[in-house]
Amino acid sequence: MTNTVSHYLLEAGWRADNAIQGLGRSHRTNQASAPVFRPVTTNVIGERRFISTIARRLDSLGALTRGQRQTGGNGIFSNKDNLESNYAEYALYELFKQIFQGRFYEVPLGTFEQMTGLSLTSHEGGMKIDLPPLRQFLNRLLALRIDMQNIIFERFELLLSQQIEAAIAAGVYEMGVETLRAERFTVLSQEAVYTHAQTGSVTNYLKVERTQKNHIRTADEMLEFASMYQGKLMVNTKSGHAAVLIPTHSIYDADGGVVPRVLLVRPQKETRIPVKDLESSTWKAVCVDTFVAGWSKEVDTLPKFTTDYLHLVTGILLPIWKILPQQNSRVFRLQTSDGQKILGRVVNASDIQTVREQLGLKNQLLSPAELVKLVLNERYTQQLPGGVTLRRSFIAGEPRIELVNAISLAERLLAAGCFTEIINWQKRLFIPVSDKASAILAAVIEILG
C-alpha cells in the first residue's frame, strides 16, 4: 500500500523561491507518489489575499525559471487562486460596474465608497475611467467587517471564475508555454513557409498526429466520486447516458442576479448547466443499480485511445507573428515518438484556411475526418473545388453535413454515398452523418477535383 504525504501550507511567506524550496522538502525523488499540498486559510475569505500573493509569485517564478507558468506553483494552486491576474482585472471591472449600476443589491454604491474609501464616481456623475487598482481594492477589503468582507469577496471570486471559465471554453486562456503530453506524437507533414534573409532561420508549418489514452473512470470510481463530492446519480431518460451531478459555482446574469448551476460529470466530458435548465431536462435522479448499468454501458462502447491533429507554426516566429490569427496565441512544447522536440505556436483548425492563404501553403492541411468534425462541432465552413461549400445545416433540429451549390453533380455524388432531400420545394444535397462520413467526403473531394 502506498502512503500519501499531505503538506499543509501555513503562512507561506512572501518569497516564492523560498516557498518552492520548502515545498520540495516534502517531495523527494524516490517517493512512490507525490505529496498533496493543502494551502490553509480560515473562513475569513480575505485571507485568500495572502494565498494569492504567493500564487502570483510562484506563477511568475515558474515563467522565468522553467519557461511555463503552471510549473511554478507545482500544481498546488488553482487558476482562481491568483487574484492579481488579467482575468481578476476583468472580474474587478465587472464588480465595480455592478456596484455602480446598482446590480449588487447587498452593497449599494454609497455604502461601498464609504466603507472602502474607494471612489467609483467621476466629477460628472458617471463611472470613473481610472478606477481603483486591483491591489488597492484587495488591501482595502481586509479592513472591512468580516461579514461584509465575505459578501464582496464571494461575488468577486465568482466573477473571476466566470471569466476564467469563458476563456477556457473559448480556447484563449493564457497559460504561458504549455507542455503537451500524450501516448504518441507523429509529424505527418512539414512545410517551410518563411526564411529570414539575414540569419537563414526558417519558419515551418507542421501537422502533428496526437494519440491519447482515454482516461475513463469505472462506475465504482464514480460512486466513490459522488460520495466524496455530495453528488447525485443521474440518467438521461432520452439517451440512457449516466452522469454524476455535483454543485459548482454560480454565474451572474446581465442584471446582476445569481444564476445557480450544477456540473454534470460524464465519462468523457463535463457540462455546467443552470439549475432551472436541469429541472426541465430529461436528466433524472436514479438508484445505484440504474446508474451503474447506464454508466457501464456507455463506457464499454468508448474507444481506449483518441487520435486528433495539431497544426503548429515553429521556428522563427516574430517576423510572421502579425499575419497569424491574433485571437489565440498559445504556445506549446512537445516531443515526438522519435525524440524530436518541438516548440511552436498552435493554429486552431478553424483558422487553417486563413493561415493557409496568408502563408501560401501548398499542402492539403485538413483531412476529411478533421473537416467532418469541424463542420459538425464548430460550425466550420469550407470552400471546396468547383464553388461548392461544405457547411453544417440543421434540418428538423438535427445537424446535417450539407454540400451547397453541388446539385449539378448530384448523380455522381449520390453514387459516392451522398443523398438528396427536398426541403421547402428545393432539392438539397447532404453527406450522411455516420462513421462513413469522412470516407464519403474524401470521395466527394476527389470528384470535385
N, C-alpha and C positions, 0 to 999 in steps of 0.2 A: 504494500500500500504506500502511495506517495503522500507525504505531508506537505501542505502549502503554508508558506510563511506569510503572515499578514503584517504589513508595516504601516502603523498608524502615524500619520504625519501631523504633529502638533507644533504650532508656532514655527512654520517653515523658514522664517527668516527672509532677508531681502536680497541675498547674493545667490544668483542662480547657479553659479559654478560650484559653490559650497553645497547647495541643495542636491545637485547631481552626484557629487562625491558621497554625500550622506546616504542617498538612496542606493548607490552602488554597493554600500556595505551590506545591504540585505540581499544582494543578488550576486552570487558567486558563480564562477564558470562551471563548476561541476555539479551544480544543483540539477535535480531531476525536473523541477518546474520552477518557473519564475514566481517571485513573491507577488502578493496582491497589495497594492498601495492604496491606502484609505486616508485622504485628506479629511481632517476633522474640524467642524465648527459647531457652535451651539445653535439653538433655534433662533438666535438673533441674526436675521438674514444679512444685516450689514457687515457681519464678519467675513462674508464672501468677498468683500473688497480686498482683504489681505490675501486670500487664496488666489484672487485674480492677478494680483501683482506678481506673485511667484510664477503663476502660469504664463503670464505675458513674457517675463524674463527668461523662463525656460524655453518658450517658443522662439524668442529672438536668439538665444544662445544656440539652439539646435540649428537654426537657419545659418548662423555664421560658422559653426564648427563642423557640421556634418552635411550641409547643403540641402537639408529638408527640415521643415519646421516640426513635423509630427514626431521626429526622433528626440527633440529637445526635452519634451516633457515625459519621455519614457512611457507614454501611453497612460499616465495616471490622471490626466485632466481631460474632460470632455470639451467639445467646441465652445460651449457657452460658459465655461469657467473663466475664460479670458474676457473680462468686462471692458476691455480697452481696445478691442479690435475695430476694424472698419464696420463690421456688422453691428457692433454695440453703438457706434456713432449713429448709424441709421435708426437703430431702435430708440436711442435717446431723442432724436429729432421727432420721431413719431410720438413719443411720450409727451414731449413739450407741446406738440401740435394738439394732442388730445386734451391736455390740461387747458391750453389757451382757448380752444373751441368749446370747452365745457363738456367734453365727452368722457372725462374721467370724473364721474359723479362723486366719488368718495373724497376727491381732493380738488376743491374749487381753486380757480386761478389766484384769487386774493390770498387765500389761506396758504397756498404753496409758496408764493412770493414772500409772505410774511415769515413763514417758518424757516425757509432756507436762506433768505436774503438774496435769492437769485431772481433777477427781473427778466420776464419774458416779453414785456410790453414796451414798444417803442414810444418815442415822444409824440408821434402822430396817432397813437392808439392802436396800431396794428401789431402783429407779431414781429419781434426783432429779427433782423437778418443775422447779426452777430450774436448768436445765442450762447449761454454759458457753456464752457468746455466740459468734456466728459469727466475728467479727473476732479474738477471743482465740484461738479454735481455729486459724484460718489463720495467725496470728502464731506460735503455739507449734509448728506443723508445720515452720516454717522452721528451727527449731533441731534437728530430728531428723537422723539419718544419712540420706544420700541414698537408700539402698535402701528404708528404712522410709518415708521421706517420699513416695517414688513409689508404694509399695503403698497407703498410706492415701489419697493424692490421687486415684489412679486409681479407687478404689471411690467416693469422694465425687463425682467428676465423672460417673461412670456413673449414680449415683443422681440427680444433678442432671439429666442428660439424660433419664432416665426420667420425672422429674416434669414437665419441660417438654413432652416428647412426649405425655404423658397429658393435660396441659392444652390443648394444641393440638388433639388428637383430640376432646376434649370441647367445643371451641369456646369455652373460657373463658380462654384465655391472655391475660394483661393486657399490652397494648402502648400504653396511653395512647390518644390520639386518632390514629386511622389514616386515611390518605388513600387512598380507593379510586380505582382507575384502570381505565378500560375504553374500548372504541371509542365507546360511546354510553350515556348515561343519559337516560331519559324518565320524567317523572312521569305515572303513569296515573290516579291519584286522590288527592284531598286532602280531609280532613275535620277540622274543628275539634272538639276533644274537651274543651277546658278554657279558660276565660277568667279571668285573675286580676282580682279585683274592684277592687283598689286602683290597679293600673297599666294594666289593659286588655290586658296581654300575653296572647297566645293560644298554646295548645299544639295542634299539628296532627299528624294521623296521615297519613303518605304511603306510597303504594305506588309503587315505582320499578322500571321495567324496565331491566335491565342487559344490554347486548350486548358480549360479549368475544370477541376473536380468539383462537382456539386455537393455542397455540404448540406445534406438533408437530414433533419432530425427525425428520429423514430417517434411513434405515438407515445411510448413510455417516457421518452425525454420531454415531450410536450406536456404530458400530465404533470411531471415534476416542475416544469417551467410555469405552468398555470398555478400550481400550488405556491410557488415562490413569489409570484408577482400578482397574486389575488385575481387571477384570470378566470374567465368563463369559457366553457367549452361550447363551440358553435358549429352549426352545419347549415349550409345554404340549401334550402329545400328545393330550389330550382336546379342547381348544378350537382348537388350532392357533395361538394367540396367542404372540407372541415377547416376550422381556424380556431386560434385561441385569442380571446378578446381581453385586452388589458387596458388600464387607464393610460392616458397620455396628456400632454399639456394642451390647454385650450388656445384659441386664437381670438382676435378681436375683429368685429365687422367694421364697416365703414362708419357706423355711428358710435363706435367705441364700446358696443355691447359684447359681452363674453359669449363665445361660441364653444360649448363643451364638446370634446371629441373623444373618440376611443381609437385604439390601434388594433387592427386585425392582423395577426401573425399567421401567414400561410407557409406551406413548405418551401417556396422559393421567392416570396415577396412579402412586404409589409405595406398595409394601406391604412392611412389615417382618415376617418370619416366623422362628420358631425353626428352627435347622438340622435338628433331628430331624423337624419337620413337613415341611421341604423334601424330606428323604430319602424320605418315604412319600407324596409328592405325585406328580402327573403332569407336573411340570416336569423336563425332562431337558436336559443339555448337548448342543449340536449344532454342526455345522460352520458356516462363514460363509455359504455359499450357502443353507442351510436357514433360518438366522436372517433373512437379508435377505429371503427370499421371504415368511416369516411376518410380519415387521415391516411390509414394504411393503404386503402385502395388507390388514392391519388399518388402516394409515394412510390408504389410498385410500378406505376406507368412512367415515372420520370427517368430521364437518362442519367447515367452516372457521371458523364462528362458533357460539357458545353463548349462548342467552338464558335468563336466570333473573330472579328478582324479589327486591327488598329491601323490607322493611317497617320504616319509621323513625318514631320519635316526635321531633318537632322543636319549636323554640320554647322557651317557659319550661317547664323540666322538674322543678325541685326540688319544687314543690307536689304533683306526682303520682308522684314517684320511687318512693315506697314501695309503690304499687299495681302497679308494673311488675315483671316477673319478676326475682328477686334473684340467680339463679344465673348470669346473664350480663348484664354492664353495659358492653359495648363501645360506644364512641362513634366514629362515622365522619364524615368530611367528603368531599364530592364536588361536582362541578359538572356540571349537566345540559347537554344539547346546545344548549339555547337560552340558556346563560350563567348560569342561576340557581345560586347557591351554597347548599349545604345542609349543615348540621351537626346531627347527631341521634343518638339512641340507637337501636340496631338491636334489633328484636324477632325472635327465632327463629320460623320458620314454625310449629314445633311448639307455640309458646306463643300463637299468634294467637287461638285460640278463647277462652282465658282472658282475654287482654288485651281482646278484643272485648267480653266481658261486663263487665269492670271499667270500661272507658271508655264503655260504652254506644254503641259504633259501630253505625251503621245499614247501611253499605255491605257488600256481599259482598266479603271481602278475598282469599280464596284462589280461584284459578281451578281448573277441573277438571284442567288439566295439572299445577298445583302439588300438588293433592291426590293425584293418581296417584303422583307422585314421592315425596311424603312417606310415603304408605302403604307403598310398596314398599321404600324405602330407610331410613326412620327409624321404622318400626313405629308410624306415626301413626294414631290412631283419630279419626274424625269422625262426629258425630251429624248425620244428615240429617233432613229433614222426615218426619213420619209415624212417628217412633220407629224409623227404620231406621239401622243403624250400618254405616259403611264401615270395613273393617279389613283387615289382611294376615293370611292364613292359609297354613299350609304343608300341602300335600297331596302325599304320596309324595316329600317332600323338595324340592318346587318351590313357590315363592311364588305365591300367588293373591290377587286382589282380591275380597274377599267382601262381599256385602250381607246383613247379618243382620236377621232379622225382616221380610223383604220377600217371602216366598213367596206371600202373599195377592195380590200384584201381579205374579206370575210371568209371566202371559200377556202383559201389556203390556211388561214389561221384556225378555222374550225377543224381542219384536218390535223393541226398541231395540238389540239386539245382545248381550244377556246370554245366559248359558247355565246350565243346572242340571246337577247330578250327585248321584247317590245315594251317600252315604258312611255306612257303618255303619247302614244302613236308614233314613237320614234324608236328605230332599231339601234340597240347599243351592244357593244362587244366587251366581253369580260374574260379574265383568266380565273379558273376555279380557285377558291381559297381552300387549299388542301396541301398535303405533303408533296404533291406533284407540281405545285405552282412554280417553283424555281426551274424545274426541267422544261415546263411549257414556256416560261418566259425566255429561256435560252433559245428554244426553237423559234419563238416569235422574233427575237433579235436577229437571228440568222436569216429569217425570211425577209425582214425589213432591210437587211443589208447594212 
